[in-house]
Amino acid sequence: MIQGHGDDSYHFSKPMRLNFSSNVYGRINLSELWLHLADKLQNTDEKGHNLLSFYPEPEPFSLETEIARQKGVSPSEVLVTNGATEAIYLIAQTFRMMHSAILQPTFSEYADACHMHDHRLTQLFRLPTASEGYQLPPDVCLLWLCNPNNPTGSTVPSDVLEALFRANPRVVFVIDGSYDAFTMQTMLTPKQVCAYPNVLLLQSLTKRYALPGLRLGYVSGNEFLLNELRHRRMPWSVNALAIEAGMFICRHGDFARFDLKQCLNEASMLRQLLIDTKCVDVWETQTHFMLCHLKYGTAASLKEYLANVHGMLIRDASNFEGLDSHYFRVASQGNEANQELVKAIRQWLAE
């Protein structure tokens, strides 16, 4: 794992008032979940044991069964993991020493996991088109793709993905759908993915329910592929509290509704405010975060200024493959906070 992910406020002595650096959408009311977990922790049996007094399931089968029921697939087609990141490293381990292609710029953990397990890597900056028969390079064994993509916020239409799956049956497609709850675009479902023998879909309850400290995600896909991952999964990788939270989410998921349309409208307004500075180019985005390019100065300098002077945190995106020192990423935090950010950026530009 590299240094330089978002949410790195621990590098600064000044407390951060506003955090634009993390893609976790925090404006979700989780009070019902907190009360449920508190009850599970506080209540004990006649021996004084509570939720954390016992080992969790070595494999979180009860949660896999509940997710499968909710998604309309078989429990054998769901693999619960310690966040989507455990799934990424399990997949890289399962297919170690193979040839992976990664659609860039994107989340660095795909490449980090592949390096750890001796993959040969090819960086792609576009997907093959219909006129090219959707054909990937003939020696590629895996394609890693984030959809919606981090850091750009762009999406690949589901029909294009399915055309790629069919055109490249020898390739295992790893689709990271961690942010698919935060776009209006049509995303692949676990049920669609399980119909293909060569696709793994990663989902993150961490992202959807703003629980980055809990670490909870799952993979859906063909039973044969998932069995290969299961053989390599460490026992007890998902703790009892995370399993309990996952079960509550599956059964009461509506408790954490949020207004996606408002979220995306606020992001669109932030994008325009940044463009209006005349010093920041912003990629089009289909979600609540966006990739920005400074015409003057560096992202590292802007980040230091915002953190130390204004108590605001952004993501320096210069360590994404294919990006340079002028790139940063921000996630919308609501209109008032967004306006504060742009005002502070204007002040930095004027100095």
C-alpha positions as CSV (number, residue, x, y, z in Angstrom):
1,M,0.0,0.0,0.0
2,I,1.4,3.4,-1.0
3,Q,1.3,6.5,1.1
4,G,-0.9,9.3,-0.3
5,H,-4.4,8.0,-0.2
6,G,-7.1,10.4,0.8
7,D,-8.2,11.1,4.4
8,D,-4.6,11.6,5.6
9,S,-5.3,14.3,8.2
10,Y,-2.9,12.6,10.6
11,H,-0.1,14.3,8.6
12,F,-1.2,17.7,9.9
13,S,-1.1,19.2,13.4
14,K,-4.0,21.4,12.6
15,P,-7.5,19.8,13.0
16,M,-9.3,19.5,9.7
17,R,-12.7,21.2,9.6
18,L,-13.7,20.0,6.2
19,N,-12.6,16.8,4.5
20,F,-12.8,16.8,0.7
21,S,-10.1,14.2,0.3
22,S,-12.2,11.1,1.0
23,N,-14.7,9.6,-1.5
24,V,-16.8,8.3,1.4
25,Y,-20.1,10.2,1.3
26,G,-20.6,11.0,5.0
27,R,-23.9,12.8,4.9
28,I,-25.9,9.6,5.9
29,N,-27.8,9.1,9.1
30,L,-26.4,6.0,10.7
31,S,-28.0,6.5,14.2
32,E,-30.1,3.3,13.9
33,L,-27.1,1.2,13.1
34,W,-25.1,2.7,16.0
35,L,-28.0,2.0,18.4
36,H,-28.2,-1.6,17.2
37,L,-24.5,-2.2,17.5
38,A,-24.4,-0.6,21.0
39,D,-27.2,-2.9,22.1
40,K,-25.3,-5.9,20.8
41,L,-22.1,-4.8,22.7
42,Q,-23.8,-3.8,25.9
43,N,-26.2,-6.8,26.4
44,T,-24.7,-9.9,27.7
45,D,-25.8,-13.5,28.4
46,E,-25.9,-15.1,31.9
47,K,-22.1,-15.6,31.7
48,G,-21.4,-11.9,30.9
49,H,-20.6,-12.6,27.3
50,N,-21.5,-10.2,24.5
51,L,-20.9,-10.0,20.7
52,L,-17.2,-9.6,21.0
53,S,-16.7,-12.4,23.6
54,F,-16.8,-15.1,20.9
55,Y,-15.0,-15.8,17.7
56,P,-17.0,-14.8,14.6
57,E,-17.7,-17.3,11.9
58,P,-14.4,-18.4,10.3
59,E,-16.1,-17.7,7.0
60,P,-19.0,-15.2,7.2
61,F,-21.5,-17.6,5.6
62,S,-24.5,-16.1,7.4
63,L,-23.9,-12.7,5.9
64,E,-23.1,-14.2,2.5
65,T,-26.4,-16.0,2.6
66,E,-28.3,-12.8,3.5
67,I,-26.6,-10.7,0.8
68,A,-27.3,-13.5,-1.8
69,R,-31.0,-13.6,-0.8
70,Q,-31.2,-9.8,-1.2
71,K,-29.4,-9.8,-4.6
72,G,-31.2,-12.9,-6.0
73,V,-28.1,-15.1,-6.4
74,S,-26.8,-18.2,-4.7
75,P,-24.7,-17.9,-1.5
76,S,-21.9,-19.7,-3.4
77,E,-21.8,-16.6,-5.7
78,V,-21.1,-14.2,-2.9
79,L,-17.8,-13.8,-0.9
80,V,-17.8,-11.4,2.0
81,T,-14.4,-9.7,2.6
82,N,-12.7,-7.3,5.0
83,G,-13.5,-4.3,2.7
84,A,-13.1,-4.3,-1.1
85,T,-9.3,-4.1,-0.5
86,E,-9.1,-7.6,0.8
87,A,-10.9,-8.8,-2.3
88,I,-8.4,-7.0,-4.5
89,Y,-5.5,-8.7,-2.9
90,L,-7.2,-12.1,-2.8
91,I,-7.8,-11.8,-6.6
92,A,-4.2,-10.8,-7.3
93,Q,-3.0,-13.7,-5.2
94,T,-5.3,-16.2,-6.9
95,F,-4.1,-15.2,-10.3
96,R,-0.5,-14.6,-9.3
97,M,2.2,-14.3,-11.9
98,M,-0.4,-13.7,-14.7
99,H,-0.7,-10.7,-17.0
100,S,-3.0,-8.0,-15.8
101,A,-4.2,-4.9,-17.6
102,I,-5.4,-1.9,-15.6
103,L,-7.6,0.9,-17.0
104,Q,-5.8,4.1,-15.8
105,P,-5.8,6.5,-14.1
106,T,-7.4,4.6,-11.2
107,F,-7.1,3.3,-7.6
108,S,-3.5,2.3,-6.9
109,E,-4.3,-0.8,-4.9
110,Y,-4.9,-2.8,-8.1
111,A,-1.3,-2.3,-9.2
112,D,0.0,-2.6,-5.7
113,A,-1.7,-6.0,-5.3
114,C,-0.5,-7.2,-8.7
115,H,3.1,-6.2,-7.9
116,M,2.9,-8.0,-4.6
117,H,1.9,-11.2,-6.4
118,D,4.3,-10.9,-9.4
119,H,1.9,-10.0,-12.1
120,R,3.1,-8.6,-15.4
121,L,1.3,-5.3,-15.8
122,T,0.0,-3.4,-18.8
123,Q,-1.5,0.1,-18.3
124,L,-4.4,0.9,-20.6
125,F,-5.8,4.4,-21.0
126,R,-8.8,3.5,-23.1
127,L,-11.0,0.4,-23.7
128,P,-11.2,-1.2,-27.2
129,T,-14.3,0.0,-29.1
130,A,-16.9,-1.8,-31.2
131,S,-15.0,-1.0,-34.4
132,E,-12.1,-3.0,-32.8
133,G,-14.3,-5.9,-31.9
134,Y,-13.9,-5.0,-28.2
135,Q,-10.7,-7.1,-28.4
136,L,-8.2,-6.7,-25.6
137,P,-4.5,-7.5,-26.2
138,P,-4.3,-11.3,-26.8
139,D,-2.0,-12.1,-23.9
140,V,-4.0,-10.3,-21.2
141,C,-5.4,-12.6,-18.5
142,L,-7.1,-10.1,-16.2
143,L,-8.6,-6.6,-16.7
144,W,-9.0,-4.3,-13.6
145,L,-11.6,-1.6,-14.0
146,C,-13.2,0.8,-11.4
147,N,-16.8,1.8,-12.3
148,P,-17.5,4.6,-11.4
149,N,-13.9,5.3,-11.6
150,N,-11.7,6.7,-8.9
151,P,-10.4,9.4,-9.3
152,T,-12.2,10.6,-12.5
153,G,-15.8,9.9,-11.6
154,S,-16.3,8.5,-15.2
155,T,-18.4,5.4,-15.9
156,V,-18.4,2.7,-18.6
157,P,-21.9,1.8,-19.8
158,S,-23.1,-1.7,-18.8
159,D,-23.8,-2.7,-22.4
160,V,-20.2,-1.9,-23.3
161,L,-18.9,-4.0,-20.4
162,E,-21.0,-6.9,-21.4
163,A,-19.8,-6.7,-24.9
164,L,-16.2,-6.8,-23.6
165,F,-17.0,-9.9,-21.4
166,R,-18.4,-11.7,-24.4
167,A,-15.6,-10.7,-26.8
168,N,-12.8,-11.7,-24.4
169,P,-13.9,-15.0,-22.7
170,R,-10.3,-15.9,-21.8
171,V,-10.0,-12.7,-19.7
172,V,-11.2,-12.4,-16.1
173,F,-12.8,-9.0,-15.6
174,V,-12.4,-7.4,-12.1
175,I,-15.0,-4.7,-11.9
176,D,-14.8,-2.5,-8.8
177,G,-18.3,-1.2,-8.2
178,S,-17.5,0.4,-4.8
179,Y,-19.1,3.7,-5.8
180,D,-22.1,2.4,-7.9
181,A,-24.6,3.7,-5.3
182,F,-23.4,7.3,-6.1
183,T,-24.3,7.6,-9.8
184,M,-27.5,7.8,-11.8
185,Q,-25.9,5.7,-14.5
186,T,-27.0,2.0,-14.9
187,M,-24.5,-0.2,-13.2
188,L,-24.1,-4.0,-13.4
189,T,-25.8,-6.0,-10.7
190,P,-24.6,-9.2,-9.0
191,K,-27.2,-11.2,-10.8
192,Q,-26.0,-10.0,-14.2
193,V,-22.4,-10.6,-13.3
194,C,-23.1,-14.2,-12.1
195,A,-24.3,-15.1,-15.5
196,Y,-20.8,-14.8,-16.9
197,P,-18.0,-17.3,-16.1
198,N,-15.3,-14.6,-16.3
199,V,-16.4,-11.6,-14.2
200,L,-15.9,-10.6,-10.6
201,L,-17.8,-7.6,-9.2
202,L,-16.5,-5.9,-6.1
203,Q,-19.0,-4.0,-3.8
204,S,-18.2,-1.9,-0.8
205,L,-20.5,-1.5,2.2
206,T,-17.8,0.8,3.5
207,K,-18.5,3.3,0.8
208,R,-22.3,3.0,0.6
209,Y,-22.8,3.2,4.3
210,A,-19.9,5.5,5.2
211,L,-18.2,2.9,7.4
212,P,-14.5,3.1,6.4
213,G,-13.3,2.1,9.9
214,L,-15.4,-1.1,9.9
215,R,-14.0,-2.7,6.6
216,L,-16.8,-4.6,4.9
217,G,-17.3,-5.5,1.3
218,Y,-18.1,-8.5,-0.9
219,V,-17.4,-10.1,-4.3
220,S,-20.1,-11.6,-6.5
221,G,-19.4,-13.8,-9.5
222,N,-19.3,-17.3,-10.9
223,E,-19.1,-20.0,-8.2
224,F,-16.0,-21.6,-9.7
225,L,-14.1,-18.2,-9.6
226,L,-15.3,-17.5,-6.0
227,N,-14.2,-21.0,-4.8
228,E,-10.7,-20.2,-6.0
229,L,-10.8,-17.0,-3.8
230,R,-12.3,-18.9,-0.8
231,H,-9.4,-21.3,-0.7
232,R,-7.1,-18.4,-0.1
233,R,-9.2,-16.3,2.2
234,M,-7.7,-16.0,5.7
235,P,-10.1,-17.4,8.4
236,W,-11.8,-14.8,10.6
237,S,-10.9,-12.0,8.2
238,V,-14.3,-10.4,8.8
239,N,-14.8,-9.5,12.5
240,A,-18.0,-10.1,14.5
241,L,-19.0,-6.4,14.6
242,A,-18.7,-6.0,10.9
243,I,-20.8,-9.2,10.3
244,E,-23.5,-7.8,12.7
245,A,-23.4,-4.5,10.9
246,G,-23.7,-6.2,7.6
247,M,-26.7,-8.3,8.7
248,F,-28.5,-5.2,10.0
249,I,-27.8,-3.3,6.7
250,C,-29.2,-6.2,4.7
251,R,-32.4,-6.4,6.7
252,H,-32.9,-2.6,7.3
253,G,-31.0,-1.0,4.4
254,D,-33.6,1.7,4.0
255,F,-32.6,3.3,7.3
256,A,-29.6,5.0,5.5
257,R,-31.3,6.6,2.5
258,F,-29.8,9.7,1.0
259,D,-30.9,12.1,-1.7
260,L,-28.7,11.0,-4.6
261,K,-30.1,13.7,-6.9
262,Q,-29.3,16.4,-4.5
263,C,-25.8,14.9,-3.9
264,L,-25.1,15.0,-7.6
265,N,-26.5,18.5,-8.1
266,E,-24.2,19.8,-5.4
267,A,-21.3,18.1,-7.1
268,S,-22.2,19.6,-10.4
269,M,-22.4,23.1,-8.8
270,L,-18.9,22.5,-7.2
271,R,-17.5,21.5,-10.5
272,Q,-18.8,24.7,-12.1
273,L,-17.5,26.9,-9.2
274,L,-14.0,25.4,-9.7
275,I,-14.1,25.9,-13.5
276,D,-15.2,29.5,-12.9
277,T,-11.9,30.3,-11.2
278,K,-10.4,30.1,-14.7
279,C,-7.4,28.3,-13.1
280,V,-8.8,24.8,-12.6
281,D,-9.9,22.3,-15.3
282,V,-12.3,19.7,-14.0
283,W,-13.0,16.3,-15.7
284,E,-16.7,15.5,-16.3
285,T,-18.0,13.2,-13.6
286,Q,-20.9,10.9,-13.1
287,T,-20.7,10.8,-9.3
288,H,-20.0,13.0,-6.3
289,F,-16.2,13.3,-6.6
290,M,-14.1,14.8,-9.4
291,L,-10.6,15.1,-10.8
292,C,-9.2,18.6,-11.1
293,H,-6.1,20.0,-12.9
294,L,-4.4,23.2,-11.8
295,K,-3.2,25.5,-14.6
296,Y,-0.8,27.1,-12.1
297,G,1.1,25.7,-9.1
298,T,1.1,22.2,-7.8
299,A,-1.5,20.1,-6.0
300,A,0.9,19.5,-3.1
301,S,1.3,23.2,-2.5
302,L,-2.4,23.8,-2.6
303,K,-3.0,20.9,-0.3
304,E,-0.5,22.2,2.3
305,Y,-2.1,25.7,2.1
306,L,-5.7,24.5,2.5
307,A,-4.8,22.2,5.4
308,N,-2.5,24.6,7.3
309,V,-4.4,27.8,6.7
310,H,-8.1,26.8,6.4
311,G,-8.3,23.3,8.0
312,M,-9.5,21.8,4.7
313,L,-8.2,18.5,3.2
314,I,-8.0,17.6,-0.5
315,R,-6.5,14.6,-2.2
316,D,-3.2,15.2,-4.0
317,A,-3.8,13.0,-7.1
318,S,-0.2,13.3,-8.5
319,N,0.5,9.6,-7.5
320,F,-2.2,8.2,-9.8
321,E,-0.7,6.5,-12.9
322,G,-0.6,8.9,-15.8
323,L,-1.2,12.0,-13.7
324,D,1.3,14.7,-12.7
325,S,1.8,17.2,-9.9
326,H,-1.0,19.5,-11.1
327,Y,-3.8,17.0,-10.3
328,F,-6.0,16.9,-7.2
329,R,-9.3,15.2,-6.4
330,V,-12.2,16.5,-4.3
331,A,-15.5,15.1,-3.2
332,S,-18.5,17.3,-2.7
333,Q,-19.5,18.1,0.9
334,G,-22.6,20.2,0.4
335,N,-23.1,23.7,-1.0
336,E,-21.9,25.7,1.9
337,A,-18.7,23.7,2.4
338,N,-18.1,23.6,-1.3
339,Q,-18.3,27.4,-1.5
340,E,-15.8,27.7,1.4
341,L,-13.4,25.4,-0.5
342,V,-13.6,27.4,-3.7
343,K,-13.1,30.7,-1.8
344,A,-10.0,29.3,-0.2
345,I,-8.6,28.1,-3.5
346,R,-9.2,31.6,-5.0
347,Q,-7.2,33.0,-2.1
348,W,-4.4,30.6,-2.7
349,L,-4.4,31.5,-6.4
350,A,-4.2,35.2,-5.6
351,E,-1.2,34.9,-3.3
